[in-house]
Amino acid sequence: MPTVRLSGTILGADDPARSTRAKLLYLLYEAGWDIYNSNGDQRITLANIEEKIIESDAFVFTPGATLEDMFKAISVFVGYQTLDRFLTGKPTIILNCDQSWNPFYKLLRHLEAMETIKQDHSEFMLNAETPKDVIRLLDRARERGTPDAEREKVCSATIPATGSPPPADSRGNVCVFCSATLEDPAYIADGEALGRQLAENRLGCVSGAGRSGIMGAVVRGSVQAGGWTAGSNVPHIIELEGLPDGLSQFWLREDIYTRMEVMIHHSNAFVIFPGGAGTVQELFTLMIFKQQGHPIMKDKPIVIFNRRDPKGDGFWDPLIALLDELCETDNYQVADSLDDIIPAVTRNLIPS
């Protein structure tokens, strides 16, 4: 019997999503699905999310979208993008009858327009308006399979032998979450400039250790300025993106969740540069930890670089609007210019 994993939590008898979830459960059982998290009481963490993905055959996200629900949905989408073998043939449906997922969709459409997401998210995360639509879409998706992300491997997963600790005069490590696909020269120049600024301010540069896009540029800028750089990656993503030259330290992990965890653990502050679905996933992780009061994020500032275009529009405007509705705004800062990033980081930096 195939197993579907539900998201969402019912908040008591008066929760407006209660009847919708009850109808959905009935239809899923009637259609022959076994159900994980039918009561909405299971917690997903970085430590167990990969296990939950492996044991499931499909994913359904329910009304009343929370930040944690959006984190799970974007995580599955990132898995599709990076050719995670554990997601092959496993469909994702979002039941959006209350329109609570609209800000999430708006953000993804914006990132597609900015070309940091190359895939059409609506082909990977199918939108349903009613519980009956969920069953219909699950049946159709299981017949057709999951879409092709149209990515090819560029290299083998050769792991560098690195292990140099940060220098004695280091002021701390700054983790930069950003796009590994965007190749616009202006964004690449900004990435290299940030890497240089980190090195010049005796700040270590931690990244997802991708060779391409802004991610590669940040590492390159730091290395060329004599900075300490570290990163973490997983074998199947290394094969898609390669590894940058000059890493001082590298942490190999088997999945993207423990990859994030080691990067967060070794960082004292975070900069959210222009990026795609992976960057959104990483920021959602930080914000959830902040809201939970998790010790891994204690006294660690988050700076969102909302790079302005010639019209004055910010790259992360839709993301910031979403966070304003779901998060405590004092958990992050926004920098509108490149020169504002380092001051914003160092103003609240507490070295480990």
Backbone torsions as a table, in degrees:
resi	resn	phi	psi	omega
1	MET	NA	126.6	-179.7
2	PRO	-69.7	153.0	-176.5
3	THR	-117.4	130.3	175.4
4	VAL	-109.7	139.6	177.7
5	ARG	-105.2	126.0	178.0
6	LEU	-94.7	147.3	169.7
7	SER	-98.8	178.9	171.3
8	GLY	90.9	154.6	178.9
9	THR	-131.9	134.8	176.5
10	ILE	-88.3	123.6	-175.3
11	LEU	-99.0	67.8	174.5
12	GLY	89.3	178.2	-174.6
13	ALA	-67.5	-24.6	-177.0
14	ASP	-92.3	1.4	179.8
15	ASP	-62.4	123.8	-178.5
16	PRO	-63.6	-19.4	-180.0
17	ALA	-84.4	-4.7	-174.1
18	ARG	-62.3	-48.9	-177.8
19	SER	-67.0	-36.9	178.4
20	THR	-63.3	-42.4	179.5
21	ARG	-65.9	-38.8	179.4
22	ALA	-61.9	-44.0	177.6
23	LYS	-62.4	-41.4	-179.4
24	LEU	-63.8	-43.6	179.5
25	LEU	-60.7	-44.6	-179.4
26	TYR	-60.5	-46.8	-177.1
27	LEU	-66.4	-37.7	178.8
28	LEU	-65.7	-45.3	177.6
29	TYR	-61.6	-43.0	-178.9
30	GLU	-63.3	-32.6	-179.0
31	ALA	-83.5	-0.6	175.1
32	GLY	94.7	18.7	178.9
33	TRP	-94.4	139.1	164.4
34	ASP	-86.3	153.3	-170.7
35	ILE	-129.0	126.2	169.1
36	TYR	-95.4	142.4	177.4
37	ASN	64.4	38.6	-179.9
38	SER	-63.6	-32.4	-179.6
39	ASN	-87.6	-7.3	179.3
40	GLY	71.1	28.2	-176.6
41	ASP	-114.5	8.0	178.9
42	GLN	-90.3	137.9	178.9
43	ARG	-101.5	137.8	177.3
44	ILE	-106.2	133.2	178.6
45	THR	-128.1	170.9	176.1
46	LEU	-61.8	-28.8	-176.8
47	ALA	-75.7	-26.6	-174.5
48	ASN	-118.0	-3.3	-173.9
49	ILE	-65.1	-37.5	178.5
50	GLU	-62.7	-41.1	177.3
51	GLU	-60.8	-40.8	-179.6
52	LYS	-66.6	-36.1	177.5
53	ILE	-66.7	-44.0	-178.0
54	ILE	-61.2	-40.5	-173.9
55	GLU	-83.7	-1.4	-178.0
56	SER	-106.7	154.2	177.9
57	ASP	-108.1	-13.9	178.7
58	ALA	-163.4	164.2	-176.7
59	PHE	-134.0	131.8	176.9
60	VAL	-125.5	124.3	178.0
61	PHE	-103.6	131.9	-168.6
62	THR	-101.5	170.1	178.6
63	PRO	-60.4	167.2	-179.1
64	GLY	77.1	44.0	-174.0
65	ALA	-58.2	127.7	174.7
66	THR	-108.8	173.9	177.4
67	LEU	-60.6	-39.5	179.3
68	GLU	-66.3	-38.3	176.8
69	ASP	-62.2	-43.5	179.9
70	MET	-66.3	-35.1	175.2
71	PHE	-61.4	-44.3	179.6
72	LYS	-64.3	-42.5	-178.9
73	ALA	-65.3	-45.0	-179.7
74	ILE	-67.9	-30.0	177.8
75	SER	-65.1	-42.8	177.3
76	VAL	-63.9	-42.0	179.2
77	PHE	-61.9	-43.1	177.1
78	VAL	-61.4	-37.7	176.2
79	GLY	-60.9	-42.2	175.1
80	TYR	-60.8	-44.4	-177.7
81	GLN	-61.4	-37.9	-173.7
82	THR	-98.1	15.5	173.9
83	LEU	59.7	41.1	176.0
84	ASP	-62.8	118.6	-175.4
85	ARG	-63.8	-22.8	-178.9
86	PHE	-77.7	-6.9	178.7
87	LEU	-106.5	-1.2	-178.7
88	THR	-58.9	124.4	177.2
89	GLY	75.6	8.6	-177.8
90	LYS	-105.9	109.2	-175.6
91	PRO	-77.4	157.4	175.9
92	THR	-125.5	129.4	178.9
93	ILE	-122.4	136.5	174.7
94	ILE	-114.6	116.7	177.8
95	LEU	-87.1	104.4	-170.6
96	ASN	-113.0	41.2	-176.0
97	CYS	-67.1	-20.1	178.1
98	ASP	-100.2	3.1	179.0
99	GLN	64.5	15.0	-178.9
100	SER	-71.5	-16.0	177.9
101	TRP	-87.7	-3.1	-175.3
102	ASN	-59.4	-42.8	177.8
103	PRO	-61.7	-34.4	176.4
104	PHE	-64.1	-46.9	177.6
105	TYR	-62.3	-41.5	-179.8
106	LYS	-60.1	-41.2	178.6
107	LEU	-63.3	-45.0	-178.6
108	LEU	-66.0	-39.8	177.1
109	ARG	-62.3	-38.8	178.1
110	HIS	-62.6	-44.6	-178.7
111	LEU	-68.9	-30.4	172.8
112	GLU	-65.3	-41.3	177.8
113	ALA	-65.3	-33.1	178.5
114	MET	-81.8	-4.4	176.2
115	GLU	67.8	24.2	170.2
116	THR	-92.9	-12.4	167.3
117	ILE	-116.6	120.9	-175.9
118	LYS	-91.0	-18.3	-177.2
119	GLN	-97.7	159.6	172.7
120	ASP	-86.1	108.7	-174.5
121	HIS	-58.3	-30.7	-175.9
122	SER	-68.9	-17.0	176.4
123	GLU	-83.0	-20.2	-177.8
124	PHE	-100.8	-33.4	177.5
125	MET	-118.4	99.8	-171.4
126	LEU	-80.3	131.5	-176.0
127	ASN	-89.5	130.9	177.3
128	ALA	-120.4	142.5	179.1
129	GLU	-101.8	-19.0	-179.2
130	THR	-138.9	159.4	174.9
131	PRO	-56.6	-36.5	177.8
132	LYS	-63.3	-36.0	176.8
133	ASP	-60.9	-36.2	-179.9
134	VAL	-59.0	-47.7	-179.0
135	ILE	-62.6	-44.5	-179.9
136	ARG	-61.4	-43.7	-178.4
137	LEU	-70.7	-35.9	175.9
138	LEU	-62.2	-44.4	179.7
139	ASP	-63.0	-44.2	-179.2
140	ARG	-65.3	-42.8	-178.0
141	ALA	-66.9	-36.8	179.1
142	ARG	-68.5	-28.1	176.4
143	GLU	-74.6	-40.9	-173.6
144	ARG	-90.6	-20.8	-175.6
145	GLY	81.6	176.5	179.0
146	THR	-83.9	150.5	-177.5
147	PRO	-65.2	161.8	175.2
148	ASP	-84.0	125.7	179.1
149	ALA	-75.9	-6.6	175.7
150	GLU	56.3	49.5	174.8
151	ARG	-121.7	148.3	-180.0
152	GLU	-125.7	149.1	176.5
153	LYS	-69.9	141.0	-178.2
154	VAL	-110.8	-13.2	-177.9
155	CYS	-163.1	175.2	172.4
156	SER	-88.9	162.2	-177.4
157	ALA	-85.4	67.7	176.7
158	THR	-80.9	125.4	-173.4
159	ILE	-98.0	126.3	-179.3
160	PRO	-72.5	149.6	176.1
161	ALA	-94.1	92.5	-179.6
162	THR	-129.0	155.5	179.9
163	GLY	-177.8	33.2	-179.2
164	SER	-86.1	124.8	179.8
165	PRO	-71.6	162.7	176.2
166	PRO	-58.8	149.5	179.5
167	PRO	-64.5	158.7	-175.7
168	ALA	-62.2	-29.0	-177.7
169	ASP	-92.7	13.0	-179.3
170	SER	-63.5	139.0	177.3
171	ARG	-90.8	-3.8	-178.2
172	GLY	134.3	173.5	-178.8
173	ASN	-111.6	137.0	177.8
174	VAL	-113.3	121.8	177.7
175	CYS	-89.3	127.3	179.4
176	VAL	-108.7	114.1	174.6
177	PHE	-97.2	128.0	-172.9
178	CYS	-163.8	-179.1	-176.7
179	SER	-79.6	138.0	171.7
180	ALA	-102.1	4.7	-177.8
181	THR	-115.4	-28.3	-176.5
182	LEU	-70.1	123.6	-176.6
183	GLU	-116.4	13.5	177.8
184	ASP	-58.0	126.3	-175.6
185	PRO	-54.7	-35.1	-179.3
186	ALA	-67.4	-39.3	178.9
187	TYR	-71.5	-38.6	177.2
188	ILE	-61.8	-42.4	178.4
189	ALA	-62.5	-40.6	177.2
190	ASP	-63.4	-40.3	178.6
191	GLY	-62.7	-45.7	178.4
192	GLU	-63.2	-39.0	179.3
193	ALA	-63.6	-42.1	178.5
194	LEU	-63.5	-42.8	177.6
195	GLY	-57.9	-43.1	177.9
196	ARG	-63.7	-43.3	-178.5
197	GLN	-63.2	-38.4	177.0
198	LEU	-60.7	-47.1	-179.5
199	ALA	-63.1	-43.6	-178.2
200	GLU	-65.6	-24.9	179.4
201	ASN	-100.1	17.0	177.6
202	ARG	56.8	39.7	177.8
203	LEU	-111.4	126.1	176.3
204	GLY	-68.3	149.9	-178.4
205	CYS	-110.7	114.2	176.6
206	VAL	-107.3	136.7	-178.0
207	SER	-148.1	178.6	175.4
208	GLY	-78.7	7.1	172.2
209	ALA	56.5	46.0	171.4
210	GLY	-100.6	145.9	-177.5
211	ARG	-83.7	-24.5	-170.5
212	SER	-97.9	170.6	173.1
213	GLY	60.3	-155.0	-179.9
214	ILE	-64.4	-34.9	-178.3
215	MET	-58.6	-47.2	177.5
216	GLY	-64.3	-35.6	-178.8
217	ALA	-66.4	-41.4	179.8
218	VAL	-61.4	-46.9	179.2
219	VAL	-62.7	-44.3	-179.3
220	ARG	-60.0	-43.9	179.4
221	GLY	-62.4	-40.8	179.2
222	SER	-67.8	-45.4	-178.9
223	VAL	-61.4	-44.7	-178.2
224	GLN	-65.1	-25.6	178.2
225	ALA	-93.1	8.0	177.7
226	GLY	81.8	20.2	-177.3
227	GLY	-84.8	165.1	175.6
228	TRP	-89.4	130.2	-177.6
229	THR	-129.3	143.8	177.7
230	ALA	-143.8	159.5	179.0
231	GLY	-165.2	168.6	178.1
232	SER	-135.4	144.6	177.7
233	ASN	-155.1	171.6	-178.5
234	VAL	-119.4	153.2	-172.4
235	PRO	-53.9	-46.1	-173.8
236	HIS	-72.2	-23.1	175.7
237	ILE	-82.9	-33.9	174.2
238	ILE	-56.6	-39.6	179.8
239	GLU	-66.0	-24.2	179.3
240	LEU	-89.3	-33.3	-170.2
241	GLU	-118.3	-17.7	-174.8
242	GLY	74.9	174.8	178.6
243	LEU	-117.6	143.5	179.4
244	PRO	-73.6	156.8	176.3
245	ASP	-80.4	149.1	169.3
246	GLY	88.9	10.3	178.6
247	LEU	-61.8	134.0	177.1
248	SER	-80.3	-32.2	-179.3
249	GLN	-148.9	142.2	-178.2
250	PHE	-136.4	135.3	178.8
251	TRP	-116.6	110.1	177.2
252	LEU	-81.3	132.6	175.9
253	ARG	-131.0	162.7	-175.3
254	GLU	-93.0	-16.5	178.4
255	ASP	-145.1	163.9	-173.1
256	ILE	-71.6	-15.9	-176.2
257	TYR	-82.9	-46.4	175.2
258	THR	-70.8	-24.2	172.1
259	ARG	-61.1	-48.7	177.9
260	MET	-60.6	-41.8	-175.8
261	GLU	-60.8	-43.5	-178.5
262	VAL	-69.6	-35.0	177.0
263	MET	-65.6	-43.1	179.0
264	ILE	-64.0	-43.6	-178.5
265	HIS	-58.9	-38.7	-174.7
266	HIS	-91.8	9.1	-177.4
267	SER	-117.4	148.9	178.7
268	ASN	-104.4	-13.9	179.7
269	ALA	-158.9	165.3	-174.4
270	PHE	-137.1	136.9	174.4
271	VAL	-119.0	126.5	178.6
272	ILE	-100.2	99.9	179.6
273	PHE	-87.2	168.2	174.0
274	PRO	-49.7	133.2	-175.7
275	GLY	-159.6	-166.6	-177.5
276	GLY	-121.2	-144.1	-176.3
277	ALA	-63.4	-38.7	179.5
278	GLY	-63.1	-38.9	178.5
279	THR	-66.6	-39.9	176.6
280	VAL	-63.0	-44.6	177.9
281	GLN	-57.0	-44.7	-177.6
282	GLU	-66.8	-41.4	177.7
283	LEU	-66.0	-42.1	177.2
284	PHE	-58.1	-38.9	177.4
285	THR	-59.8	-47.7	179.6
286	LEU	-60.7	-43.7	-177.1
287	MET	-67.7	-37.0	177.3
288	ILE	-65.0	-44.5	177.0
289	PHE	-60.3	-41.5	178.5
290	LYS	-60.3	-47.3	-177.1
291	GLN	-67.5	-29.4	177.9
292	GLN	-81.1	-9.0	-174.7
293	GLY	68.3	29.2	-177.7
294	HIS	-64.8	134.2	-177.3
295	PRO	-62.3	-22.6	-178.7
296	ILE	-65.9	-19.1	179.9
297	MET	-113.1	13.3	-178.3
298	LYS	-63.6	125.2	175.9
299	ASP	60.9	27.7	178.8
300	LYS	-109.0	113.0	-178.2
301	PRO	-72.3	151.1	175.5
302	ILE	-121.5	124.4	179.6
303	VAL	-119.3	120.9	177.3
304	ILE	-96.4	118.7	177.6
305	PHE	-84.9	100.1	-177.7
306	ASN	-92.3	68.6	-173.9
307	ARG	-53.7	129.8	-177.3
308	ARG	-91.3	139.6	174.3
309	ASP	-90.3	176.1	-177.8
310	PRO	-57.8	-24.1	178.1
311	LYS	-83.1	-8.0	-178.3
312	GLY	93.4	0.5	178.4
313	ASP	-78.2	139.3	-179.2
314	GLY	-88.8	142.2	-179.8
315	PHE	-57.4	-38.5	-174.2
316	TRP	-103.1	19.4	-179.0
317	ASP	-52.8	-48.5	179.8
318	PRO	-65.2	-33.2	177.9
319	LEU	-67.7	-44.0	-179.1
320	ILE	-65.0	-37.8	176.7
321	ALA	-62.8	-39.6	178.1
322	LEU	-65.6	-45.7	-179.4
323	LEU	-63.6	-36.2	-179.9
324	ASP	-60.3	-28.4	-179.6
325	GLU	-85.5	-28.7	-170.0
326	LEU	-113.4	-12.1	-172.3
327	CYS	-129.2	164.2	171.8
328	GLU	-79.8	120.1	-171.0
329	THR	-68.5	-17.5	177.8
330	ASP	-80.7	1.9	176.5
331	ASN	-84.4	-5.0	178.5
332	TYR	-149.9	160.4	175.6
333	GLN	-120.1	156.4	178.1
334	VAL	-118.5	129.5	175.3
335	ALA	-113.0	125.0	-177.7
336	ASP	-89.9	-15.9	179.6
337	SER	-131.4	156.8	-178.9
338	LEU	-58.9	-39.0	-176.7
339	ASP	-71.1	-12.8	179.4
340	ASP	-85.9	-12.1	-171.0
341	ILE	-70.0	-54.3	-176.5
342	ILE	-60.9	-46.1	175.7
343	PRO	-56.9	-40.4	179.8
344	ALA	-65.3	-37.5	178.4
345	VAL	-68.6	-52.0	-172.8
346	THR	-71.4	-22.9	-178.9
347	ARG	-61.3	-31.8	-176.5
348	ASN	-122.7	17.4	-175.6
349	LEU	-77.9	129.4	173.9
350	ILE	-120.7	103.7	-178.8
351	PRO	-60.0	148.2	179.2
352	SER	-79.6	NA	NA
